[in-house]
Structure formats: C-alpha cells, structure tokens
Amino acid sequence: MSPETLRAFDEAGAQVVLTAFEHYRERFRGITSRAKRHFETRDGQAAQRDSARRLDVYGECVGESLYQLRERLGALADDRDLWCAMRDRFGRLIAERPDRELAETFFNSCARRTFHTVGVDPALEFVSLRLNVPPGALPADLTVSYPREKHLATLIEHVLQQHAFDAPWDDLEGDARRVAAAIVAEANVRRIRSIEIAKPVFYRGLGAYLVGRIHTNRAAMPLVLAFRNPHGRIVVDAVLTSVDEVSIVFSFARAYFMVMHDHPRELVDYLRLLMPRKPIAELYAAIGHHRHGKTELYRSLLHHMAAHDERFAIAPGTRGMVMCVFHLPGFDVVFKIIRDRFDPPKTVTHDEVRAKYRLVFRHDRAGRLADAQEFEHLSFPVDRFEPELLTMLLRLAGETVRVDGDMVILRHLYTERRLRPLDLYLREADSAAARRAVVDYGQALRDLAATNIFPGDMLLKNFGVSRHGRLIFYDYDELATLTECHFRELPAAASDGDDTAGEPWYYVGERDIFPEEFRTFLGLRGETLDAFLTHHAELLGVRWWHRMQALHARGEVLDIVPYQASRRLRRGAADPDAGLDPPASQE
C-alpha cells in the first residue's frame, strides 16, 4: 500500500471510529440526563431500566464502528498496517478532547475485537502507564464555593436552594438546621471557612447526592448530602463527612452512578481528593465508565508487576468447585477462571455461570455484590506464576489456560476486589468483631432480597469482609432472582425414621429452598449463632421470604441506602416507605 493510499484510508478509518465514539457519548449522555427526572417523579423502575440500558450502549457502538469500517474500507478493515496508521491519526483527532482517555479506550476496544489481540499490542492500541498522578488544579467550573456565613444553617439553606429539584422541598429550613447540626457534630463551626460543592449531581436508584468538601482552618473534610424523595417531596436524608463513609457510597459493590459531566478525568480527580485510597479504576466505573475502568485496572496491574517481582499464587480460602481463584499478594484484586468441569453436586454449565455474572453486572448490587470485570486474551510470563498455581490452572482449566513458549495465555477470566472470606475471618476475629460480621451477614441476605437476589450458595466462604467490615457476596454460580425461588416449609416426617434418613423423605424441586435448614447449613455455633438469631431469626422461616417476593411481584423498588441508619437525619420521623424496606442496611 502506497503512503498516499495509506494516508487516505487511515484518515477515513479514524474518522469512522471517532464518529462511532461520539455516538456512544451522545447516547450515554441522553440516558444519564433522564436520572434527574426519575428521581423527581420517584420512578424507580425507569431508573433501573436506564441503569441496565446504559451498560449496553458501549458494545453496540463498538459493533457499529466495526460494521461501518467494513462498509467503508472493505478488506482493508482487517489490515494491520492500516490500523497502526489509524491509531496515530485517531490520536491526533482526539488530542484536545476533554474525554480523550475514554476515546482511547474505545479505539482499543475496536482494535482488540478486530484482531483478537492476546496481551497488549502497543502498535495497535493506546498504552499508558500514567498511574496515580496527583490531581492538578481544579477547573473553575467544576465546583461552587460558598463562604462561611454567621449562621451555618443559613449557609446550608442557600446551598440547598441553589441545587433545588423540580419537586418541592419537604422542610427546607428544618433540613438546613439538621444538616448544620450534623456538620457541627464533626467539625468546629468556628473553623469552617467555606463549603464547596461539585456542580454535577450524582443519581443512583432512588437517591440523589451532592458531593463536596468542607474547608476548615485545618484539613478539608469530605461532604456528601444524600437526598431521598419518599412521597413526592425532597428530604435531606443523611450527611456524610468521613472518608470511609463517602468511600462506601462509591463502593465497588454498588451500581454505577448517573452523573452528567463532559470532563471525566476532572471529576475522577476531584473524587480522589475525597477518597485518596479509592483505586482510580473504581472511580471511573462508579461514574459509569466501566470500560475505561477496566483499562485503568489493567494498567495498574502492569504497573504493579513492573514495580514488584511477586508471583501469582493460589488465593487463600476454601477452593471452589466452579472457579480457580488466584491473586498477586500485593495487589488488591483476585482473578477467577472457570474450571473445565464441575464436580458434583454442581450442575451449572459454563454458559450459565457467565450468565450469572452478566446478571450481577446489570443488576442493582445494593452494596452486597462485588463488581466483576471480564477480561479476554491476557498473557503473562510463565515465571510470574507459582508452580503450584500453574499446575492447578493447566489441570483444572486447560481449555482456558495454556502455555505458549515463555508466556501463559489466559483466554477468559474475571477480576474482583479482594475480600477476606468470612469463614477465615471468623476464625481470626475477636468475639465482638465476629458477632458484628455475622449480624452484617444476615443484613446482606436482607439487602440482596430487597433487590430481588437470592445468593443460592449461602456458605460463609462465599461472602467476604471488606476493609470497612462490610459483608459482600462474590460467588455467583448458584445466584438466582428471588422471585424464581420456591421457599417451602419442611414437610413433617411420615415416620420416626424419616428425619434421620440420609435422603429427604419429600420431593425437592430445582428451585425449592427450605429456610429452616439455614441454621444447620451455615455452621454457626455459640455466640455467633446467638448473634445471628437475635437479629435475623425471621430469615429461618418462609414468611419473611414470601413477603419480599410479594413486594417484587407488585413491582416495588426498595431502596438500600449506602450509610448507617444512625446517619439518617429523620430517624424519629415516620417514613412513608417504612412498611416496604427491610431493616436499614448497616454499612
């Protein structure tokens, strides 16, 4: 191909990809912009539909890009030299875009889908190891600063008025006083210099959030104001002022936010000021850019491997029958590969396992389901694997893992944030921490049920404890929607010997679940069992589960708030949703 021809085609090809990316951004904005109206009208079902729909747009636009390339370039759409030239041309076209990093990831997705690249091809893809760069000066138009006034409540009222919704306030003056009191409980009012609020409003589910900082004579404090709309009138539901509390709001175990901002890196940099320990990959995912979050996660992995010589090893915990799980000891992620075959009693198929992960990806995770990123065609040097791990992978997952020369090729895997398995945690924790964990384990079951999820395999080893002490479920091969389960009472034994027989004396259907068996199945003893029963005894009977199923059958959307019940400003007031919600989630 002559240089003149190459220039003509690479410009055309790069423009096709850029146009498809611009279509993606337009559709992304269109769906995101509807979140405000859904919140104001209390349309939880529409909010859920849009949350799932937005996840599909990226893949659709990549597919459209490749189709248009074939229409425009014909056989040259598979020409590697042309793609290398397109990459350079595309880089020049997007150089001044405020969402340049998203555009680069979009181009990489198109290139990888075309060539099924194993590992990384720097000639075809945008590759950068720029990681954890401290945020620069904040752009002037990202935030609004409100200088301190004589009365903090007056200042708060002004902030709320500036962020009014198209639904009336329930008690603006009262909420302003309650917010001011909550702030004063955490910061000396005389040291407050100003309150800074990011202009974009964050929406998720039935909630809306203002995010900002309290500037004092000392260090700045994070500030999140959480809003709810329980009966058509807006209330400030909670005030959060600690890094840990804000981090839980932006947890990897929650659905992505709907938030409008054309400069994603600026917004991520601002969030990093509030949550310096939060991985940048998770922040991109939290604001809806999960594909670029994957890019950042992979780059952070390569950066870690370049800086440390540790090897991949089998992850601690009880080995599962569906997944091979491994980790890098110093990297806060686990890697999961589906085994070739599953030992009894597992009956799921590979396609069913992948379907479960897709369900979790699209579902309201309620702070209780770990976000899983899916990767294909990764490669790492053989000498970065512990021999025991590599032997296990080749033996149990040889259809997915192979050795090619000095490289290990991983055809497909999932990544999740690393958590301490609950069964291991209970062996190590003191009695008070163990009791708290078991109580939160029961709350996790409630929260999952409130979002129409039943974990299936409820063994303690399938739940992990986060650094905030929260219980999160991460083993999805038996997960099901609550409404497809059949919760039954155990039939009475027909004879004295039936209840001691090795096999049930009654028919058990595929989706039959007997809550009375949970007590034995979980294996809790002593203080931990007592703690569970004190708070969650009703989970051992069918009535509670049937009530939750009935709520979902009526189309109710239940709200799991991402903060402690003690942080709610109207704890003593009647809540219009009180008959619907399970007990408030203990974050």
Secondary structure, 3 states (H helix, E strand, C coil): CCHHHHHHHHHHHHHHHHHHHHHHHHHHHHHHHCHHHHHHHCCHHHHHHHHHHHHHHHHHHHHHHHHHHHHHHHHHHHCHHHHHHHHHHHHHHCCCCCCHHHHHHHHHHHHHHHHCCCCCCCCCCCCCCCCCCCCCCCCCCCEEEEECCCCHHHHHHHHHHHCCCCCCECCHHHHHHHHHHHHHCCCCHHHEEEEEEECCCEEECCEEEEEEEEEECCCCEEEEEEEECCCCCEEEEEEECCHHHHHHHCCCCCCCCECCCCCHHHHHHHHHHHCCCCCHHHHHHHCCCHHHHHHHHHHHHHHHHHHCCCCEEECCCCCCCCEEEEECCCCCEEEEEECCCCCCCCCCCHHHHHHHHHHHHHCCCCCCECCCEEEEEEEEEHHHECHHHHHHHHHHCCCCEEEECCEEEEEEEEEEECCEEHHHHHHHCCHHHHHHHHHHHHHHHHHHHHCCEECCCCCHHHEEECCCCCEEECCCCCCEEHHHCEECCCCCCCCCCHHHCCCCCCCCCCCEECHHHHHHHHCCCHHHHHHHHHHHHHHHCHHHHHHHHHHHHCCCCCCCCCCCHHHECCCCCCCCCCCCCCCCCCC
